Each structure stands twice: as structure tokens, then as C-alpha cells.
Amino acid sequence: MTEQHRNTSTAPGHAVQRAACAALAVATAAGLGLAGAGAAQALGDSQASTPTCTTSGLTASFGQKLGGGMSHEGVVLKLKNTSGHTCALRGYPGLGLEDSKHRTLGSSVHWGDTWYAKDPGKKTLTLKKNQSAEAVIAWTHANAGTSGARHATYLQVTPPANTTHKTLKLPTWVDHGRLNVTALAPDIRIG
């Protein structure tokens, strides 16, 4: 007999091993069944959760314009739920600059505090029909008309978790195309 054959023969205790293996197999199958049921429940819960707000279900507009010297400028961005149902937003809007012919300009976006407002941090916002969320966008324009500045005419706004954008008129100079933005919140405190 080979060594393998001896290990599977009717050696003493083999019946106990076989029973233990069978019990383990039954317990594993039961555990997988419970895990599968839990996964199905989680899937059902996620399908019943609030959907993400889509670009087409939101309007974008500017609220308060912000000045303050030292070549700083900014604006409050508002995203309003016009979808007809409750939806959720979380995080920071995507931003980009366009020239007067809607050609994309080189720009960069930095998340966090701005000259005008502290960053509230990422939080999931649930927007009912006609409710809004806002963020503060800030930039400098000390180098207006120099090679380091971008002369923008429009601002692209992409809601979090979306790939399409809204376009808002924003005629301004932006140093190096650098935009700073806070996370979206129900209300951003200026100052």
C-alpha cells in the first residue's frame, strides 16, 4: 500500500475523522448560505438606498460673488436638485475652465480650505426635490494678462460621481488656471 492509501484506509479513528469532515462541510455550506442571504439582503438594501444625483437632474448656478483684496476672487457654487426625486451628493465638484469658444483651458483643482471658507469635508448630502448644496470656489488673478494667467469665459462644473458637466459663464483671469474648492455642504459659512 502507498502512504496515501494508508491515510484513507480504515485505520482507527477514521470514522471519527470522516464524521468531523462531514460536519465541517455541512457547517461551511450553512455558513455560505447565510453569507449569501446576507449579501442578497445588502444588495436589496443598496438598491433601496438614495440614488446619486446626476448632472441632468441638477441645475448649477452662482450665488454670492466673493472679493477681498490681495488679488483673491471667488464665488459660491450652488447645485440644485431638479430631478423630481431625492438624490445624494458626496464630495467635491469637478471644475474646469473654457475660453470664449468653449475650448478647454489648462487648469488644476485643489480640494480643501479656500481664502473665503473652511472645507466642511466630504459628507453624504441627501437632497430632496428643489434642495441645494453649495461649495466655495476661489482663485487669484494677480497676473492678469501675463503668460501665467488663463483668461476664462466659462466654468465647467461636474457634480461628484458624474462624468458630464454643466457650463456657467465666468469671465475672469485665473492665475495658472488654479482653482480651489471646498466640499459640497448644505450651507457654506463665508469668513
C-alpha positions as CSV (number, residue, x, y, z in Angstrom):
1,M,0.0,0.0,0.0
2,T,1.1,3.5,-0.7
3,E,1.3,6.1,2.1
4,Q,-1.7,7.9,0.6
5,H,-3.7,4.8,0.6
6,R,-2.9,4.1,4.2
7,N,-4.1,7.6,5.2
8,T,-7.5,6.9,3.7
9,S,-7.9,3.3,4.9
10,T,-9.9,2.0,7.8
11,A,-7.3,3.0,10.3
12,P,-8.6,3.5,13.9
13,G,-10.3,6.9,14.3
14,H,-11.0,7.2,10.5
15,A,-14.8,7.1,11.1
16,V,-14.5,9.9,13.6
17,Q,-12.4,12.0,11.1
18,R,-14.9,11.3,8.3
19,A,-17.8,12.4,10.6
20,A,-15.9,15.6,11.6
21,C,-15.2,16.4,7.9
22,A,-18.8,15.8,7.0
23,A,-19.9,18.1,9.9
24,L,-17.4,20.7,8.8
25,A,-18.8,20.5,5.2
26,V,-22.4,21.0,6.4
27,A,-21.4,23.9,8.6
28,T,-19.5,25.5,5.8
29,A,-22.4,25.1,3.4
30,A,-24.8,26.6,6.0
31,G,-22.4,29.5,6.6
32,L,-22.2,30.2,2.9
33,G,-26.0,30.1,2.7
34,L,-26.2,32.6,5.5
35,A,-23.5,34.7,3.9
36,G,-25.3,34.5,0.6
37,A,-28.5,35.6,2.3
38,G,-26.7,38.5,3.9
39,A,-25.2,39.5,0.6
40,A,-28.7,39.4,-1.0
41,Q,-30.1,41.5,1.8
42,A,-27.3,44.0,1.4
43,L,-27.9,44.2,-2.3
44,G,-31.6,44.7,-1.6
45,D,-30.8,47.5,0.9
46,S,-28.4,49.2,-1.6
47,Q,-31.0,49.1,-4.3
48,A,-33.5,50.8,-2.0
49,S,-31.0,53.5,-0.9
50,T,-30.9,57.0,-2.3
51,P,-29.6,57.3,-5.8
52,T,-26.7,59.6,-6.7
53,C,-27.7,62.9,-8.1
54,T,-27.0,63.1,-11.8
55,T,-25.8,66.0,-13.9
56,S,-29.1,66.1,-15.8
57,G,-31.1,66.2,-12.5
58,L,-29.2,69.2,-11.2
59,T,-29.0,72.9,-12.1
60,A,-25.8,74.8,-11.4
61,S,-25.7,78.5,-10.6
62,F,-23.6,81.0,-8.8
63,G,-24.6,82.5,-5.5
64,Q,-22.6,85.2,-3.7
65,K,-19.6,86.7,-5.5
66,L,-16.6,87.0,-3.3
67,G,-13.8,89.6,-3.4
68,G,-11.5,90.7,-0.7
69,G,-8.3,92.1,-2.0
70,M,-4.8,90.7,-2.4
71,S,-5.9,89.6,-5.9
72,H,-8.3,87.0,-4.5
73,E,-11.7,86.3,-6.1
74,G,-14.3,83.6,-5.6
75,V,-17.9,82.6,-5.9
76,V,-20.4,80.3,-4.1
77,L,-21.5,77.5,-6.4
78,K,-25.0,76.1,-6.0
79,L,-26.2,72.7,-7.2
80,K,-30.0,72.3,-7.0
81,N,-31.9,69.0,-7.3
82,T,-34.4,69.4,-10.1
83,S,-34.8,65.7,-10.7
84,G,-38.2,65.3,-9.1
85,H,-36.9,62.7,-6.6
86,T,-34.5,62.6,-3.6
87,C,-30.8,62.1,-4.6
88,A,-27.4,62.1,-2.9
89,L,-24.2,64.0,-3.4
90,R,-20.9,63.5,-1.7
91,G,-17.6,65.3,-2.1
92,Y,-16.2,67.9,-4.3
93,P,-17.4,69.2,-7.7
94,G,-15.1,68.8,-10.7
95,L,-14.1,72.1,-12.2
96,G,-12.5,73.2,-15.5
97,L,-12.0,76.4,-17.4
98,E,-13.1,77.2,-21.0
99,D,-12.3,80.1,-23.3
100,S,-14.9,82.2,-25.2
101,K,-15.1,79.4,-27.9
102,H,-15.7,76.7,-25.3
103,R,-12.2,75.3,-25.7
104,T,-10.8,73.7,-22.6
105,L,-8.0,75.7,-20.9
106,G,-5.3,74.2,-18.8
107,S,-6.3,74.3,-15.2
108,S,-5.9,72.5,-11.8
109,V,-8.3,72.0,-9.0
110,H,-7.3,71.8,-5.3
111,W,-9.7,70.4,-2.7
112,G,-9.9,71.9,0.8
113,D,-10.0,75.3,2.5
114,T,-10.2,78.4,0.3
115,W,-9.4,82.0,1.0
116,Y,-13.1,82.5,2.0
117,A,-14.3,79.3,3.7
118,K,-13.1,76.3,5.7
119,D,-13.6,73.0,4.0
120,P,-16.5,71.1,5.6
121,G,-15.0,67.8,4.4
122,K,-16.8,65.0,2.5
123,K,-20.2,64.2,3.8
124,T,-23.1,62.5,2.1
125,L,-25.8,65.0,1.4
126,T,-29.4,63.9,0.8
127,L,-31.2,66.5,-1.4
128,K,-34.9,66.4,-1.7
129,K,-36.6,67.9,-4.7
130,N,-35.6,71.6,-5.1
131,Q,-33.0,71.5,-2.3
132,S,-29.5,72.8,-3.0
133,A,-25.9,72.1,-1.9
134,E,-23.1,74.6,-2.2
135,A,-19.3,74.9,-2.4
136,V,-16.9,77.8,-2.5
137,I,-14.6,78.2,-5.5
138,A,-11.7,80.6,-5.1
139,W,-8.7,81.7,-7.3
140,T,-6.3,84.6,-7.6
141,H,-5.8,86.9,-10.6
142,A,-2.6,88.8,-9.8
143,N,-1.0,88.0,-13.1
144,A,-3.9,89.1,-15.3
145,G,-2.7,89.3,-18.9
146,T,0.6,87.5,-18.3
147,S,1.6,84.1,-19.7
148,G,0.9,82.5,-16.3
149,A,-2.8,83.5,-16.3
150,R,-5.7,81.9,-18.0
151,H,-8.4,84.1,-19.5
152,A,-11.5,82.1,-18.9
153,T,-15.0,82.8,-20.1
154,Y,-16.8,79.7,-18.8
155,L,-16.5,77.3,-15.9
156,Q,-17.2,73.6,-16.3
157,V,-18.9,72.0,-13.2
158,T,-19.1,68.3,-12.9
159,P,-21.1,67.0,-9.9
160,P,-19.4,64.3,-7.8
161,A,-19.7,60.8,-9.2
162,N,-20.6,62.1,-12.7
163,T,-18.8,62.3,-16.0
164,T,-20.7,65.1,-17.7
165,H,-20.7,68.7,-16.8
166,K,-22.7,71.9,-16.7
167,T,-21.2,75.1,-18.1
168,L,-21.6,78.5,-16.4
169,K,-20.4,81.9,-17.7
170,L,-17.4,83.1,-15.7
171,P,-15.4,85.8,-17.4
172,T,-12.2,86.2,-15.3
173,W,-8.5,85.8,-15.2
174,V,-7.2,82.8,-13.2
175,D,-3.5,82.6,-12.2
176,H,-2.0,79.5,-13.7
177,G,-5.6,78.1,-14.1
178,R,-5.5,77.1,-10.4
179,L,-9.0,76.8,-8.7
180,N,-9.6,76.0,-5.1
181,V,-12.9,74.4,-4.0
182,T,-14.5,73.2,-0.8
183,A,-16.6,70.1,-0.5
184,L,-20.3,70.4,-1.1
185,A,-22.4,71.2,2.0
186,P,-26.0,72.3,2.7
187,D,-24.7,75.8,3.5
188,I,-21.1,77.1,3.4
189,R,-20.1,79.7,6.0
190,I,-18.1,82.5,4.5
191,G,-15.4,84.1,6.6
